[in-house]
Amino acid sequence: MKNTKIRGLIILIVFLGIIFFIAPMFVKNLPAFWAEKSNSLKLGLDLQGGSQIMLEVDYSELKLDDKAKKEAVKTALEIIRNRIDQFGVAEPSILPVGENRIIVQLPGLKDPSRAKELIGKTALLEFKLLADEDQTKNVFDILNKYLEENIENYPYIKSMDFIEIDDEDDDEVDVLEDEEVATDSTETDIINSEIFTDLVTRDDGYPGLPYKHIESYKKLIKDPAFLKQVPAGLQLTLGKEDKEDRFAAREFFILKERTVLSGKNLKKSFVRVGSQQSMDPKTAGKPYVSLEFDKKGSKKFENITGQNINKRLAIVLDDIVYSAPVINDKIKGGQAQITGGAFTMEQTQDLVIVLNAGNLPAPVNIIEERTVGPTLGSDSIKAGTNAALYGMIAVVLFMIIYYGLSGFIADIALIVNIGFILAVLTMLEAALTMPGIAGMILTIGMAVDANVLIFERIREEMKVGKTVRSAVNAGFDRATITILDANITTLITAIVLYQFGTGPIKGFAVTLSIGIIGSMFASIIMVKAIFDGFITNQNRTKLSI
């Protein structure tokens, strides 16, 4: 870090990142783009309260090899995640534990019975045709007209940014028995009449429900009066969420309600990669999904594909559309392909898991459940916050008393390190847990440890008669190796804890790892930059250390 320009750029980028991610915790009225792309810090189950359910995939009575067992767990995980997402729990945690267990944490949910009922249902895999062009246009016309006439019943829609309302005050004069009576009435006129169309259309005009509209859409389709407007035989549904970009728009579909083929008729689906020499550009060198139906399903699939060439067939799991390929030809023999063109290998594998989820290869049993009350969470937050605050005050005072102005600079590094931890936790969408707070408290002590080594080394250099500049440079150069050794060994320990630990131990390891990295940045790079600027600007003969 001897190149001051590069060092200054790194410090600037880190500071901007910290401000970007922690500002939403303290500032409410942020610009829309900032508020949407930034996530407030999430609290774990032990701090927020909620429910935790431990599940076990039971394949003890089934003859499955190791690969099939892994697939059974992955399938169950996908089904549970899909169901919990529809359940509407904010920031759930669904993670595999060990070989055949899955832990589901539902912060804020106090009634686990509803979640258990949802998780325990059999996955519903269906194949449905998309509505034709005329039906789709008719649905949009009906829903647009309904919302325009009943907008007052949907304040969360009325307040959205694409709604244009013209409020005019008209004075109407009625003459009753030769007496003028002035009545003031306010008319609300909707300027745009395509409210539902705008709701499910991206800002750039392409089809897709924008992220900022998703919550309003979910409220709308739960309203019985609105659902009555959807013509019989049709249903509204969304495409699956993009795992790589949770803020991406989701596809919107209008399907025919009738299930033309169910998951019961699907024997198996596989991931295939087309040959580079293939004449079909859709499969040449690209991953695709191969389907195999049973005898009854093969006949149904042949009839469906023969009667609906050039139409789209949606693959639906629990009312979420995972894919909607076009039927190119009549397909015989019970063998079919789903070619996405732009499918990645990971997307193809996910789709296979979804398709195979129609028939679970092994049952899933609930082996443990517990509920954490909000009182325990608030008490934990208060105790942890107080511990961190008192510890930080003690460290800050000690550094100022013992090292003077240099101690004050180290205290600045400590505060930056705390901000760095919170920003990275927010950026990674990791939840802050009670063990995580313990990791932060440990980091507070470790954050100044590096500066203690540096300052003591500078003191020794100054005692042998070196100038302030030479002593500072020598102190940082000679102490840095020791600091790196100590922090890297601690970081390795934290990584091992994360790799082999579970639950609370992982939370502690994550916070500790982030704190170590932030500590090295703040104590070595940032403090050295402050010392360089402080000494370079003035020809100092003494240093408060």
DOLOVO-318669 format. One record per residue (C-alpha): residue in three letters; x, y, z. Coordinates in steps of 0.5 Angstrom, whole numbers, padded with zeros to 4 digits, always signed. Last residue first. Layout:
DOLOVO-318669
ALAXYZ;...
end
This chain:
DOLOVO-318669
ILE+0004+0016+0042;SER+0003+0024+0041;LEU+0008+0025+0036;LYS+0014+0030+0036;THR+0019+0033+0031;ARG+0014+0034+0026;ASN+0015+0037+0019;GLN+0007+0038+0017;ASN+0003+0036+0012;THR+0007+0029+0011;ILE+0006+0027+0018;PHE-0002+0028+0019;GLY-0003+0025+0012;ASP+0002+0019+0013;PHE-0001+0018+0019;ILE-0008+0018+0016;ALA-0006+0013+0011;LYS-0003+0009+0016;VAL-0009+0009+0020;MET-0013+0007+0014;ILE-0009+0001+0011;ILE-0006-0002+0017;SER-0012-0002+0023;ALA-0018+0000+0018;PHE-0016-0006+0013;MET-0014-0011+0018;SER-0020-0010+0022;GLY-0025-0010+0017;ILE-0022-0017+0015;ILE-0022-0019+0022;GLY-0029-0017+0023;ILE-0032-0020+0017;SER-0029-0027+0019;LEU-0031-0026+0026;THR-0038-0024+0024;VAL-0039-0030+0019;ALA-0036-0035+0025;PHE-0041-0033+0030;GLY-0047-0034+0026;LYS-0044-0041+0024;ILE-0043-0043+0031;PRO-0050-0041+0032;GLY-0053-0045+0027;THR-0048-0051+0025;GLY-0041-0052+0025;PHE-0036-0056+0020;GLN-0035-0050+0015;TYR-0036-0044+0019;LEU-0032-0046+0025;VAL-0026-0048+0020;ILE-0027-0041+0017;ALA-0026-0038+0024;THR-0020-0042+0025;ILE-0017-0040+0019;LEU-0019-0033+0020;THR-0015-0033+0027;THR-0009-0036+0024;ILE-0010-0030+0018;ASN-0010-0025+0024;ALA-0004-0027+0028;ASP+0000-0028+0022;LEU-0002-0021+0019;ILE-0001-0017+0025;THR+0006-0020+0026;ILE+0008-0019+0019;THR+0005-0012+0019;ALA+0009-0010+0026;ARG+0016-0009+0022;ASP+0013-0005+0016;PHE+0008+0000+0021;GLY+0013+0001+0026;ALA+0019+0003+0021;ASN+0015+0008+0017;VAL+0012+0011+0024;ALA+0019+0011+0026;SER+0022+0014+0020;ARG+0017+0020+0020;VAL+0018+0021+0027;THR+0025+0022+0027;LYS+0029+0016+0029;GLY+0033+0017+0036;VAL+0033+0010+0039;LYS+0027+0011+0043;MET+0023+0013+0037;GLU+0024+0006+0034;GLU+0021+0003+0041;ARG+0015+0008+0041;ILE+0014+0006+0034;ARG+0014-0001+0035;GLU+0009+0000+0041;PHE+0004+0004+0037;ILE+0004-0002+0031;LEU+0003-0007+0036;VAL-0003-0003+0040;ASN-0005-0002+0033;ALA-0006-0009+0031;ASP-0010-0010+0038;VAL-0015-0004+0036;ALA-0019-0009+0032;MET-0018-0015+0036;GLY-0022-0012+0042;ILE-0028-0010+0038;THR-0028-0016+0034;LEU-0029-0020+0040;ILE-0036-0016+0041;MET-0037-0017+0034;GLY-0037-0024+0035;ALA-0041-0024+0041;ILE-0046-0020+0036;GLY-0046-0026+0031;PRO-0047-0031+0037;MET-0054-0027+0038;THR-0055-0027+0031;LEU-0055-0022+0025;ALA-0058-0025+0019;ALA-0054-0025+0012;GLU-0056-0021+0006;LEU-0049-0021+0004;MET-0049-0014+0003;THR-0053-0013+0010;LEU-0047-0017+0013;VAL-0042-0013+0009;ALA-0045-0006+0011;LEU-0046-0008+0019;ILE-0038-0011+0019;PHE-0035-0005+0016;GLY-0039+0000+0020;ILE-0036-0004+0026;ASN-0029-0003+0023;VAL-0030+0004+0021;ILE-0032+0005+0029;LEU-0025+0002+0031;ALA-0021+0005+0026;ILE-0023+0012+0029;ASP-0021+0009+0035;ALA-0014+0008+0033;ILE-0014+0015+0031;PHE-0016+0017+0038;GLY-0010+0012+0040;SER-0005+0016+0036;LEU-0008+0023+0039;GLY-0006+0020+0046;TYR-0003+0013+0047;TYR-0005+0011+0054;ILE-0011+0015+0055;ILE-0014+0015+0048;MET-0013+0008+0047;PHE-0016+0006+0054;LEU-0022+0011+0053;VAL-0024+0008+0046;VAL-0023+0001+0049;ALA-0028+0002+0055;ILE-0033+0006+0051;MET-0033+0000+0046;GLY-0034-0005+0051;TYR-0040-0001+0054;LEU-0043-0001+0047;ALA-0042-0008+0045;ALA-0044-0011+0052;ASN-0050-0006+0052;THR-0052-0008+0045;GLY-0052-0015+0047;ALA-0056-0014+0053;LYS-0061-0010+0049;ILE-0061-0015+0043;SER-0062-0021+0047;ASP-0068-0018+0051;SER-0071-0016+0045;GLY-0071-0023+0042;LEU-0073-0026+0049;THR-0079-0022+0049;PRO-0080-0023+0042;GLY-0082-0031+0043;VAL-0078-0036+0040;THR-0082-0042+0038;ARG-0079-0049+0037;GLU-0080-0055+0033;GLU-0076-0062+0032;ILE-0077-0068+0028;ILE-0082-0066+0022;ASN-0082-0072+0017;VAL-0080-0071+0010;PRO-0082-0078+0006;ALA-0077-0080+0000;PRO-0077-0080-0007;LEU-0082-0075-0008;ASN-0086-0075-0014;GLY-0088-0068-0017;ALA-0081-0066-0014;ASN-0078-0069-0021;LEU-0080-0063-0025;VAL-0077-0058-0020;ILE-0071-0062-0019;VAL-0070-0062-0027;LEU-0071-0055-0027;ASP-0066-0053-0022;GLN-0061-0057-0026;THR-0063-0054-0032;GLN-0062-0047-0029;GLU-0055-0049-0026;MET-0053-0051-0033;THR-0055-0045-0036;PHE-0061-0044-0040;ALA-0060-0039-0046;GLY-0064-0044-0051;GLY-0069-0046-0046;THR-0070-0053-0049;ILE-0075-0058-0046;GLN-0074-0064-0049;ALA-0079-0070-0049;GLN-0080-0078-0049;GLY-0086-0081-0048;GLY-0086-0085-0055;LYS-0089-0079-0059;ILE-0088-0072-0059;LYS-0092-0068-0064;ASP-0088-0062-0066;ASN-0086-0055-0064;ILE-0089-0054-0057;VAL-0086-0048-0054;PRO-0083-0048-0047;ALA-0086-0045-0041;SER-0082-0046-0035;TYR-0082-0045-0028;VAL-0089-0043-0027;ILE-0091-0042-0020;ASP-0098-0045-0018;ASP-0095-0050-0013;LEU-0090-0053-0019;VAL-0092-0051-0026;ILE-0089-0053-0032;ALA-0093-0049-0038;LEU-0094-0051-0045;ARG-0094-0046-0050;LYS-0097-0046-0057;ASN-0094-0047-0064;ILE-0097-0054-0064;ASN-0103-0055-0059;GLN-0107-0061-0062;GLY-0101-0066-0063;THR-0097-0064-0057;ILE-0103-0065-0052;ASN-0105-0072-0056;GLU-0098-0074-0055;PHE-0097-0072-0048;LYS-0103-0076-0046;LYS-0101-0082-0049;SER-0094-0082-0046;GLY-0097-0080-0039;LYS-0101-0087-0040;LYS-0095-0091-0041;ASP-0090-0087-0036;PHE-0087-0080-0038;GLU-0080-0079-0040;LEU-0077-0072-0040;SER-0070-0069-0042;VAL-0068-0062-0040;TYR-0063-0058-0044;PRO-0056-0056-0043;LYS-0052-0053-0049;GLY-0047-0056-0054;ALA-0052-0056-0060;THR-0059-0056-0056;LYS-0063-0050-0059;PRO-0058-0050-0065;ASP-0061-0057-0068;MET-0056-0060-0073;SER-0052-0063-0067;GLN-0044-0063-0068;GLN-0043-0060-0061;SER-0047-0065-0058;GLY-0053-0063-0053;VAL-0052-0063-0046;ARG-0057-0067-0042;VAL-0060-0066-0035;PHE-0065-0072-0033;SER-0073-0072-0032;LYS-0076-0078-0029;LYS-0083-0082-0029;LEU-0088-0076-0031;ASN-0095-0079-0030;LYS-0096-0077-0023;GLY-0093-0070-0025;SER-0100-0068-0028;LEU-0102-0067-0035;VAL-0107-0063-0038;THR-0109-0059-0032;ARG-0115-0054-0033;GLU-0114-0047-0031;LYS-0112-0044-0038;LEU-0106-0040-0036;ILE-0105-0032-0036;PHE-0097-0031-0034;PHE-0093-0026-0031;GLU-0085-0026-0031;ARG-0082-0024-0025;ALA-0078-0017-0025;ALA-0071-0018-0022;PHE-0069-0015-0015;ARG-0068-0022-0013;ASP-0062-0023-0018;GLU-0058-0029-0018;LYS-0064-0033-0015;ASP-0069-0030-0021;GLU-0076-0032-0018;LYS-0080-0037-0021;GLY-0086-0034-0026;LEU-0092-0031-0024;THR-0100-0033-0024;LEU-0106-0031-0026;GLN-0112-0037-0028;LEU-0117-0038-0033;GLY-0123-0043-0034;ALA-0128-0038-0031;PRO-0126-0031-0033;VAL-0122-0027-0028;GLN-0127-0021-0025;LYS-0128-0026-0019;LEU-0121-0025-0017;PHE-0122-0018-0016;ALA-0127-0019-0011;PRO-0124-0024-0007;ASP-0118-0020-0006;LYS-0112-0025-0005;ILE-0110-0023-0012;LEU-0109-0016-0010;LYS-0105-0017-0004;LYS-0100-0021-0008;TYR-0100-0015-0014;SER-0098-0010-0009;GLU-0092-0014-0006;ILE-0089-0015-0013;HIS-0090-0008-0016;LYS-0083-0006-0014;TYR-0080-0012-0017;PRO-0083-0011-0023;LEU-0088-0016-0026;GLY-0086-0018-0033;PRO-0087-0016-0040;TYR-0083-0011-0044;GLY-0084-0004-0043;ASP-0078-0001-0041;ASP-0081+0000-0034;ARG-0083-0007-0033;THR-0091-0009-0034;VAL-0095-0013-0029;LEU-0098-0006-0026;ASP-0098-0002-0032;THR-0103-0008-0035;PHE-0107-0008-0029;ILE-0108+0000-0029;GLU-0109+0001-0037;SER-0114+0007-0036;ASN-0109+0012-0035;ILE-0112+0019-0033;ILE-0116+0016-0027;ASP-0121+0022-0026;THR-0123+0023-0019;GLU-0129+0028-0018;THR-0130+0033-0012;SER-0136+0036-0011;ASP-0138+0043-0008;THR-0146+0045-0008;ALA-0148+0052-0009;VAL-0156+0052-0007;GLU-0160+0058-0011;GLU-0167+0058-0009;ASP-0173+0059-0014;GLU-0176+0053-0011;LEU-0169+0049-0012;VAL-0164+0051-0017;ASP-0158+0047-0017;VAL-0151+0050-0018;GLU-0145+0045-0019;ASP-0138+0048-0017;ASP-0133+0043-0020;ASP-0127+0041-0016;GLU-0122+0037-0021;ASP-0117+0032-0019;ASP-0114+0028-0024;ILE-0110+0022-0022;GLU-0104+0019-0026;ILE-0103+0012-0023;PHE-0096+0010-0025;ASP-0092+0012-0019;MET-0097+0007-0014;SER-0101+0011-0009;LYS-0108+0008-0013;ILE-0105+0001-0012;TYR-0104+0001-0005;PRO-0111+0005-0004;TYR-0115-0001-0007;ASN-0122+0000-0006;GLU-0122+0007-0009;ILE-0119+0004-0015;ASN-0126+0001-0017;GLU-0128+0004-0023;GLU-0121+0004-0026;LEU-0119-0003-0023;TYR-0125-0006-0026;LYS-0124-0003-0033;ASN-0116-0006-0033;LEU-0118-0012-0030;ILE-0124-0014-0036;ASP-0119-0011-0042;PHE-0113-0015-0039;VAL-0117-0021-0039;ASN-0120-0020-0046;LYS-0113-0019-0049;THR-0111-0026-0046;GLN-0117-0029-0048;ASP-0116-0027-0055;GLU-0108-0028-0055;ASP-0109-0036-0053;ALA-0109-0037-0045;LEU-0102-0041-0044;LEU-0103-0049-0043;LYS-0102-0053-0037;PHE-0097-0058-0034;GLU-0098-0059-0027;LEU-0093-0061-0021;LEU-0097-0061-0014;ALA-0092-0062-0008;THR-0095-0066-0003;LYS-0097-0062+0003;GLY-0092-0063+0010;ILE-0089-0056+0009;LEU-0096-0052+0009;GLU-0099-0056+0015;LYS-0092-0055+0018;ALA-0092-0047+0017;ARG-0099-0046+0019;SER-0097-0050+0026;PRO-0091-0046+0027;ASP-0095-0040+0030;LYS-0091-0034+0032;LEU-0088-0033+0025;GLY-0083-0027+0026;PRO-0077-0030+0023;LEU-0078-0037+0020;GLN-0072-0042+0021;VAL-0073-0048+0017;ILE-0067-0053+0018;ILE-0066-0059+0013;ARG-0064-0066+0015;ASN-0061-0072+0011;GLU-0054-0071+0010;GLY-0052-0066+0015;VAL-0056-0060+0016;PRO-0059-0057+0009;LEU-0061-0050+0010;ILE-0068-0046+0009;SER-0068-0039+0012;PRO-0074-0034+0012;GLU-0073-0027+0010;ALA-0080-0025+0011;VAL-0085-0030+0011;GLY-0090-0030+0005;PHE-0093-0037+0005;GLN-0091-0037-0002;ASP-0084-0037-0001;ILE-0085-0042+0004;ARG-0088-0047-0001;ASN-0082-0046-0006;ARG-0077-0047-0001;ILE-0080-0053+0002;ILE-0080-0056-0005;GLU-0073-0054-0007;LEU-0071-0057+0000;ALA-0075-0063-0001;THR-0072-0064-0008;LYS-0064-0063-0006;VAL-0065-0068+0000;ALA-0068-0073-0005;GLU-0062-0072-0010;LYS-0057-0073-0005;LYS-0061-0080-0003;ALA-0061-0082-0011;LYS-0053-0080-0011;ASP-0052-0085-0005;ASP-0056-0091-0007;LEU-0063-0091-0006;LYS-0067-0097-0004;LEU-0073-0094+0001;GLU-0074-0096+0008;SER-0069-0091+0011;TYR-0070-0086+0006;ASP-0073-0081+0011;VAL-0072-0074+0009;GLU-0071-0070+0016;LEU-0074-0064+0018;MET-0072-0059+0024;ILE-0077-0053+0025;GLN-0076-0046+0027;SER-0081-0041+0029;GLY-0081-0033+0031;GLY-0077-0028+0035;GLN-0073-0023+0032;LEU-0066-0024+0036;ASP-0066-0031+0036;LEU-0069-0032+0029;GLY-0064-0028+0026;LEU-0064-0020+0025;LYS-0064-0017+0018;LEU-0060-0011+0017;SER-0064-0006+0012;ASN-0063-0008+0004;SER-0060-0003-0001;LYS-0062-0004-0008;GLU-0069-0001-0007;ALA-0068+0004-0002;TRP-0062+0007-0006;PHE-0066+0007-0013;ALA-0072+0010-0010;PRO-0068+0016-0006;LEU-0067+0015+0001;ASN-0073+0018+0006;LYS-0072+0013+0012;VAL-0064+0015+0014;PHE-0061+0010+0020;MET-0061+0003+0018;PRO-0062+0005+0010;ALA-0055+0009+0011;ILE-0052+0002+0013;PHE-0051-0001+0006;PHE-0049+0006+0002;ILE-0045+0009+0007;ILE-0041+0003+0008;GLY-0040+0002+0000;LEU-0038+0009+0000;PHE-0032+0008+0005;VAL-0030+0002+0002;ILE-0029+0005-0005;LEU-0026+0011-0002;ILE-0021+0007+0002;ILE-0019+0003-0004;LEU-0018+0010-0008;GLY-0014+0013-0003;ARG-0009+0006-0003;ILE-0009+0006-0010;LYS-0007+0014-0010;THR-0002+0013-0004;ASN+0002+0007-0008;LYS+0006+0005-0001;MET+0000+0000+0000;
end
